[in-house]
């Protein structure tokens, strides 16, 4: 996906993010967006209706944002976006 295009988050979209939360080490994770019935936090599969999906749909690659979670604010940077099954996956 082009870095300058708006991100359309739907089933099969994946994102690579980096970030940190208060009191925790820096992290880098890949999350895949799935239907609500397919959510699996162990496998980093989040709902297309999740807070991260909503934030990502308004971001561009390289953007930094804060995400409020049940354990506090997490600062993140959107590093990469793709689609499962696309050529570059």
Residue pairs with C-beta under 8 A, 6 or more apart in sequence:
1 7
1 81
1 82
1 83
1 86
3 60
3 61
3 62
4 60
5 60
6 57
6 60
7 13
7 56
7 57
7 59
7 60
7 81
8 57
9 33
9 48
9 53
9 56
9 57
10 33
10 48
11 33
11 34
11 35
11 48
12 32
12 33
12 83
12 84
12 85
13 32
13 33
13 48
13 81
13 82
13 83
13 84
14 30
14 31
14 32
14 33
14 81
14 82
14 83
14 84
14 89
15 30
15 31
15 33
15 52
15 56
15 78
15 79
15 80
15 81
16 28
16 29
16 30
16 78
16 79
16 80
16 81
17 28
17 29
17 31
17 52
17 76
17 77
17 78
17 79
18 26
18 27
18 28
18 76
18 77
18 79
19 26
19 27
19 74
19 75
19 76
19 77
20 26
20 27
20 74
20 75
21 69
21 71
21 72
21 73
21 74
21 75
22 72
22 73
28 79
29 44
30 44
31 44
31 45
31 46
31 52
32 43
32 44
32 45
32 46
32 84
33 45
33 46
33 47
33 48
33 50
33 53
34 40
34 45
34 46
34 47
34 48
35 47
35 48
36 47
36 48
36 49
38 45
39 45
39 46
39 47
46 52
46 53
47 53
51 67
51 68
51 69
52 67
55 65
55 67
56 78
56 81
59 65
59 78
60 78
61 78
61 79
61 80
61 81
62 77
62 78
62 79
63 77
63 78
64 75
64 76
64 77
64 78
65 75
65 76
65 77
65 78
66 73
66 74
66 75
66 76
67 73
67 74
67 76
68 74
82 88
82 89
83 89
